[in-house]
């Protein structure tokens, strides 16, 4: 690229400031945002070349932020920079539109390499993740009737099937109780199911919850009630 690329960093930890400092010499136009919503507002206004973000952020998780930023600025690329090396997280990031996935403990030259690769129209993934991610994506695609649940929806579904309340799910996933209820309703709508018992059965049948994983009876009454009582 002839001009200096415009980069945004979205991360609510000290990592954002560290990234800005190490990238400043080569990429001086770097801005920091502490949450996903702030990032989206900036993307809609400035149309940056690249966004570096974590999958875990306040207000709006990284997966949903990537989906929305693609709508706000289709030309903007995204690289996930995170401590999560689980293949499921990588697969979900790729589905959400990430062009790169780099672990936070990688060396600075690797991150710079990833940025240049993505800015030049290529993709980049931390090498150690490669084969595990391919296997995971293949397995996810081969699961029957998965209905395309996102990673966050699978997390919520697993906890619902364990019998946890909206408040407990919100605490476990760093969400508000209202957001936890919203996710449950979205899952039910996507799967065409109507009760918590149906969700539990689905989770068991599709490997989201094992038969020994349940810790309590389904809390359908508590979860379906108002968020203030949850």
JOCOR-V533727 format. One record per residue. PHI is phi in degrees with one decimal (none if undefined). OMEGA is omega in radians with two decimals (none if undefined). Layout:
phi:PHI omega:OMEGA
phi:PHI omega:OMEGA
//
This chain:
phi:none omega:-3.09
phi:-74.0 omega:3.14
phi:-90.2 omega:3.09
phi:-74.0 omega:-3.08
phi:-68.3 omega:3.11
phi:-97.8 omega:-3.10
phi:-114.6 omega:2.99
phi:-120.5 omega:3.05
phi:-118.0 omega:3.08
phi:-119.2 omega:-3.11
phi:-164.7 omega:-3.10
phi:-96.9 omega:3.11
phi:-123.0 omega:3.10
phi:-65.4 omega:3.14
phi:-55.9 omega:-3.11
phi:-58.7 omega:-3.14
phi:-65.6 omega:3.11
phi:-64.1 omega:3.11
phi:-61.3 omega:-3.13
phi:-60.4 omega:-3.10
phi:-67.0 omega:-3.07
phi:-73.2 omega:-3.12
phi:-94.9 omega:-2.97
phi:-58.6 omega:-3.09
phi:-65.3 omega:-3.06
phi:-93.4 omega:-3.13
phi:-130.3 omega:-3.03
phi:-71.5 omega:-3.10
phi:-92.1 omega:-3.09
phi:-120.1 omega:3.09
phi:-114.7 omega:-3.11
phi:-115.0 omega:3.04
phi:-133.8 omega:-3.00
phi:-87.1 omega:-3.12
phi:-146.9 omega:-3.07
phi:-64.0 omega:-3.11
phi:-68.5 omega:3.07
phi:-60.7 omega:3.09
phi:-60.5 omega:-3.10
phi:-62.0 omega:3.11
phi:-61.1 omega:-3.13
phi:-69.0 omega:3.13
phi:-62.4 omega:-3.13
phi:-62.4 omega:-3.09
phi:-87.5 omega:-2.98
phi:-101.3 omega:3.13
phi:49.0 omega:-3.08
phi:-67.4 omega:3.10
phi:-76.2 omega:-3.02
phi:-150.6 omega:3.06
phi:-121.3 omega:2.99
phi:-105.3 omega:-3.10
phi:-148.5 omega:3.07
phi:-93.4 omega:3.11
phi:-83.6 omega:3.14
phi:-113.6 omega:3.12
phi:-140.6 omega:3.09
phi:-77.3 omega:3.08
phi:74.1 omega:-3.09
phi:-150.7 omega:-3.08
phi:-71.7 omega:-3.03
phi:-61.4 omega:-3.14
phi:-62.9 omega:-3.14
phi:-67.6 omega:3.11
phi:-60.3 omega:3.13
phi:-64.7 omega:3.13
phi:-61.9 omega:-3.09
phi:-75.7 omega:-3.14
phi:-69.3 omega:3.07
phi:-65.2 omega:3.09
phi:-75.6 omega:-3.10
phi:-72.9 omega:-3.10
phi:-151.8 omega:-3.05
phi:-55.2 omega:-3.10
phi:-80.0 omega:-3.12
phi:-74.1 omega:3.11
phi:-91.3 omega:-3.14
phi:-134.7 omega:3.01
phi:-122.3 omega:3.05
phi:-84.1 omega:3.08
phi:-122.4 omega:-2.94
phi:-149.7 omega:3.06
phi:-92.5 omega:-3.10
phi:-83.1 omega:3.14
phi:-105.6 omega:3.12
phi:-67.5 omega:-3.12
phi:-55.6 omega:-3.14
phi:-62.1 omega:3.12
phi:-66.9 omega:-3.14
phi:-64.0 omega:-3.13
phi:-60.9 omega:3.14
phi:-66.3 omega:3.12
phi:-63.5 omega:3.13
phi:-64.9 omega:3.11
phi:-65.4 omega:-3.12
phi:-76.4 omega:3.07
phi:116.5 omega:3.12
phi:-67.2 omega:3.06
phi:-97.4 omega:3.14
phi:-149.3 omega:3.12
phi:-143.6 omega:-3.07
phi:-127.8 omega:3.13
phi:-84.5 omega:-3.04
phi:-64.8 omega:-3.13
phi:-92.8 omega:3.09
phi:-72.0 omega:3.10
phi:-74.8 omega:-3.13
phi:-54.9 omega:3.13
phi:-56.4 omega:3.12
phi:-66.4 omega:3.12
phi:-63.8 omega:3.12
phi:-62.3 omega:3.09
phi:-60.6 omega:3.13
phi:-62.3 omega:-3.13
phi:-62.5 omega:-3.13
phi:-63.0 omega:-3.14
phi:-60.9 omega:-3.10
phi:-68.9 omega:3.12
phi:-63.0 omega:3.14
phi:-94.2 omega:3.02
phi:89.1 omega:3.13
phi:-104.9 omega:3.05
phi:-116.3 omega:-3.14
phi:-147.1 omega:3.07
phi:-139.2 omega:3.07
phi:-49.0 omega:-2.98
phi:-50.8 omega:-3.08
phi:-65.3 omega:-3.11
phi:-88.5 omega:-2.94
phi:-45.7 omega:-3.01
phi:-66.4 omega:3.12
phi:-62.0 omega:-3.12
phi:-68.8 omega:3.11
phi:-57.7 omega:-3.14
phi:-64.3 omega:-3.12
phi:-65.4 omega:3.14
phi:-61.1 omega:3.12
phi:-62.1 omega:3.14
phi:-65.3 omega:3.13
phi:-63.3 omega:-3.14
phi:-68.1 omega:-3.08
phi:-85.0 omega:3.14
phi:-71.3 omega:-3.13
phi:-71.8 omega:3.01
phi:56.5 omega:-3.14
phi:-72.6 omega:3.08
phi:61.1 omega:3.07
phi:69.0 omega:3.09
phi:-64.1 omega:3.08
phi:-76.6 omega:3.11
phi:-59.6 omega:3.14
phi:-62.0 omega:3.12
phi:-65.4 omega:3.09
phi:-66.9 omega:3.09
phi:-62.3 omega:3.14
phi:-63.8 omega:-3.13
phi:-60.2 omega:3.14
phi:-61.5 omega:-3.12
phi:-71.3 omega:3.05
phi:-60.6 omega:-3.12
phi:-65.9 omega:3.06
phi:-77.0 omega:3.13
phi:93.6 omega:-3.11
phi:-81.1 omega:3.13
phi:-80.6 omega:3.12
phi:-59.3 omega:-3.13
phi:-65.5 omega:3.12
phi:-65.6 omega:3.12
phi:-65.2 omega:3.13
phi:-59.5 omega:3.13
phi:-64.4 omega:-3.10
phi:-64.9 omega:-3.05
phi:-106.1 omega:3.14
phi:70.2 omega:-3.13
phi:-115.6 omega:2.93
phi:-84.8 omega:3.11
phi:-62.0 omega:3.12
phi:-63.2 omega:3.13
phi:-67.3 omega:3.10
phi:-61.8 omega:3.11
phi:-64.0 omega:3.12
phi:-58.0 omega:3.14
phi:-62.3 omega:3.14
phi:-63.1 omega:3.13
phi:-62.9 omega:3.13
phi:-64.7 omega:3.11
phi:-63.9 omega:-3.14
phi:-61.7 omega:3.13
phi:-66.4 omega:-3.11
phi:-66.7 omega:-3.09
phi:-89.3 omega:-3.10
phi:70.6 omega:-3.12
phi:-109.7 omega:-3.00
phi:-122.7 omega:-3.06
phi:-130.2 omega:3.07
phi:-64.7 omega:3.08
phi:-61.3 omega:3.09
phi:-63.3 omega:3.13
phi:-63.7 omega:3.13
phi:-62.7 omega:3.12
phi:-62.1 omega:3.13
phi:-62.4 omega:-3.13
phi:-61.6 omega:3.11
phi:-69.4 omega:-3.07
phi:-69.5 omega:-3.07
phi:-109.6 omega:3.02
phi:74.0 omega:3.10
phi:-78.7 omega:3.11
phi:-135.7 omega:3.09
phi:-82.4 omega:-3.09
phi:-66.8 omega:3.13
phi:-101.8 omega:-3.01
phi:-89.5 omega:-3.06
phi:-72.5 omega:-3.09
phi:-109.1 omega:-3.11
phi:-161.3 omega:3.08
phi:-63.3 omega:3.12
phi:-55.5 omega:-3.08
phi:-97.7 omega:-3.03
phi:-63.7 omega:-3.10
phi:-67.6 omega:-3.13
phi:-63.8 omega:-3.05
phi:-70.6 omega:-3.07
phi:-78.8 omega:3.14
phi:-76.8 omega:-3.10
phi:-62.4 omega:-3.10
phi:-66.9 omega:3.14
phi:-71.6 omega:3.12
phi:-81.5 omega:3.10
phi:-82.4 omega:none
//
